């Protein structure tokens, strides 16, 4: 089911191999193409530059962690939890005490700008710059306010070992998927 080919591969670790593309018939019959590793070259070609090492995000600095915790706790208290979402959590086996302790909240479509303004006022924040889940909403008239991003659903706090809220997930009302509560790139 493969096409004969004289092309030889040379990998960065010095090993060698041959490349045999699948025929169209093989693909129709369910054979899958394998991904060729990124570190190969055709024999005799210049070596490809090495791929950049995998980047691990740095730990959240303590000052930033404190700010995130304060903002997210205030957000959860501003929003509250709807009866519909509370019943969904109960149906998953959570007690009322567990629901209260975990701090779930309902994120609706309406009232997001008002909630952001209230949080900024209560915490005396001038800006939500750098806080995931908040974005600057520009109005058609030219003005701009901070607002909260994300689909409607249940907000689920993500805590560090010290109990600080460093992030959130949203369980979507639309399809039940879990999505990150983060700011989309502009």
C-alpha positions as CSV (number, residue, x, y, z in Angstrom):
1,X,0.0,0.0,0.0
2,X,3.0,2.3,-0.1
3,X,4.7,3.8,-3.1
4,X,8.3,2.8,-3.6
5,X,10.6,5.7,-3.2
6,X,14.4,6.1,-3.0
7,X,14.3,9.2,-0.8
8,X,16.3,8.7,2.3
9,X,15.8,10.6,5.6
10,X,18.5,11.6,8.0
11,X,17.5,12.5,11.5
12,X,19.2,14.9,13.9
13,X,20.3,12.0,16.1
14,X,22.2,10.5,13.2
15,X,19.7,7.7,12.4
16,X,18.4,7.2,8.9
17,X,15.2,6.1,7.3
18,X,13.2,6.0,4.0
19,X,10.2,8.0,3.1
20,X,7.3,6.1,1.5
21,X,4.1,8.1,0.8
22,X,0.8,6.3,1.0
23,X,-1.2,5.7,-2.1
24,X,-4.6,7.3,-2.4
25,X,-6.2,3.9,-2.2
26,X,-4.5,3.2,1.1
27,X,-5.9,6.4,2.5
28,X,-9.4,5.5,1.3
29,X,-9.1,2.2,3.0
30,X,-8.3,3.8,6.4
31,X,-4.6,3.8,6.6
32,X,-3.4,7.0,8.4
33,X,-0.5,9.2,7.4
34,X,2.2,9.4,10.0
35,X,3.6,12.7,10.9
36,X,7.3,13.0,9.9
37,X,9.4,14.4,12.8
38,X,10.4,18.0,12.5
39,X,14.1,17.2,12.9
40,X,14.6,15.3,9.6
41,X,16.4,16.4,6.5
42,X,16.7,14.8,3.1
43,X,20.1,13.1,2.9
44,X,22.6,15.6,1.6
45,X,20.6,18.7,2.4
46,X,21.6,21.3,5.0
47,X,20.7,20.5,8.5
48,X,17.5,22.3,9.7
49,X,17.8,24.7,12.6
50,X,16.9,23.1,15.9
51,X,13.4,23.8,17.1
52,X,13.1,26.1,20.0
53,X,13.0,24.4,23.4
54,X,9.5,23.9,24.9
55,X,8.6,26.9,27.0
56,X,7.1,26.3,30.4
57,X,5.2,29.3,31.8
58,X,6.8,30.7,34.9
59,X,5.1,30.5,38.2
60,X,2.7,33.4,39.0
61,X,4.6,36.0,41.0
62,X,3.2,36.3,44.6
63,X,2.1,40.0,44.1
64,X,0.3,39.1,40.9
65,X,-1.2,36.0,42.6
66,X,-2.6,38.3,45.3
67,X,-4.2,40.6,42.8
68,X,-5.7,37.8,40.8
69,X,-7.1,36.3,44.0
70,X,-8.7,39.6,45.1
71,X,-10.2,40.3,41.7
72,X,-11.6,36.8,41.1
73,X,-13.1,36.6,44.6
74,X,-14.8,39.9,44.1
75,X,-16.0,38.7,40.7
76,X,-17.5,35.6,42.2
77,X,-19.2,37.6,44.9
78,X,-20.7,40.1,42.4
79,X,-22.1,37.4,40.2
80,X,-23.6,34.8,42.6
81,X,-24.9,31.4,41.5
82,X,-28.2,31.0,39.7
83,X,-30.7,28.3,40.9
84,X,-30.3,26.6,37.5
85,X,-26.6,26.2,38.0
86,X,-27.0,25.2,41.6
87,X,-29.3,22.4,40.6
88,X,-26.9,21.3,37.9
89,X,-24.1,21.0,40.5
90,X,-26.4,19.2,42.9
91,X,-27.3,16.7,40.1
92,X,-23.5,16.0,39.8
93,X,-23.5,15.0,43.5
94,X,-22.2,18.2,45.1
95,X,-23.8,19.2,48.5
96,X,-24.8,22.8,49.2
97,X,-21.8,23.1,51.5
98,X,-19.4,21.9,48.8
99,X,-20.9,24.3,46.3
100,X,-20.5,27.2,48.8
101,X,-17.0,26.2,49.8
102,X,-15.8,25.9,46.1
103,X,-17.2,29.3,45.3
104,X,-19.0,28.6,42.0
105,X,-20.8,31.5,40.2
106,X,-23.0,32.0,37.2
107,X,-21.6,34.0,34.3
108,X,-24.5,35.4,32.2
109,X,-24.4,37.5,29.1
110,X,-26.1,40.5,30.6
111,X,-24.5,42.8,33.2
112,X,-20.8,42.2,32.5
113,X,-19.7,45.8,32.1
114,X,-21.6,46.7,35.3
115,X,-19.9,43.9,37.2
116,X,-16.5,45.0,36.0
117,X,-17.1,48.6,37.0
118,X,-18.3,47.4,40.4
119,X,-15.2,45.3,40.9
120,X,-12.9,48.1,39.9
121,X,-14.7,50.5,42.3
122,X,-14.7,48.0,45.3
123,X,-11.0,47.2,44.8
124,X,-10.0,50.7,43.7
125,X,-8.5,49.3,40.5
126,X,-7.8,51.7,37.7
127,X,-7.4,48.9,35.1
128,X,-7.8,45.2,34.6
129,X,-4.7,45.2,32.4
130,X,-3.0,41.8,32.6
131,X,-5.9,40.0,34.4
132,X,-7.2,37.1,32.3
133,X,-10.9,37.2,31.7
134,X,-11.2,41.0,31.4
135,X,-11.0,43.0,28.2
136,X,-11.5,46.6,27.1
137,X,-14.9,46.9,25.2
138,X,-15.0,49.8,22.8
139,X,-18.4,51.3,22.1
140,X,-19.7,52.4,18.7
141,X,-19.7,56.0,20.0
142,X,-16.0,55.9,20.8
143,X,-16.0,55.3,24.5
144,X,-14.5,52.2,26.2
145,X,-15.3,50.2,29.3
146,X,-13.8,47.1,30.9
147,X,-16.0,44.0,30.6
148,X,-15.8,40.3,31.2
149,X,-15.2,37.8,28.4
150,X,-16.5,34.3,27.9
151,X,-19.7,32.4,27.2
152,X,-22.5,32.0,29.6
153,X,-22.0,29.2,32.1
154,X,-20.7,28.2,35.5
155,X,-17.5,29.9,36.6
156,X,-15.2,27.4,38.4
157,X,-12.3,28.8,40.4
158,X,-8.8,27.3,40.0
159,X,-6.8,27.5,43.2
160,X,-3.2,27.1,44.1
161,X,-2.0,25.1,47.1
162,X,-2.4,28.2,49.3
163,X,-6.1,28.5,48.3
164,X,-5.6,31.6,46.2
165,X,-7.8,31.8,43.0
166,X,-5.3,32.2,40.1
167,X,-7.7,31.4,37.3
168,X,-11.1,30.2,36.2
169,X,-12.8,27.8,33.9
170,X,-16.3,28.1,32.5
171,X,-18.6,25.2,32.0
172,X,-20.5,26.3,29.0
173,X,-24.3,26.4,29.2
174,X,-24.4,25.8,25.4
175,X,-22.6,22.4,25.2
176,X,-21.2,21.6,28.6
177,X,-17.6,22.0,27.5
178,X,-15.0,23.4,29.9
179,X,-13.3,26.5,28.6
180,X,-10.5,28.7,30.0
181,X,-11.6,32.0,31.4
182,X,-9.0,34.1,29.6
183,X,-8.6,37.1,27.4
184,X,-8.6,36.4,23.7
185,X,-5.6,37.9,21.8
186,X,-6.3,41.1,19.9
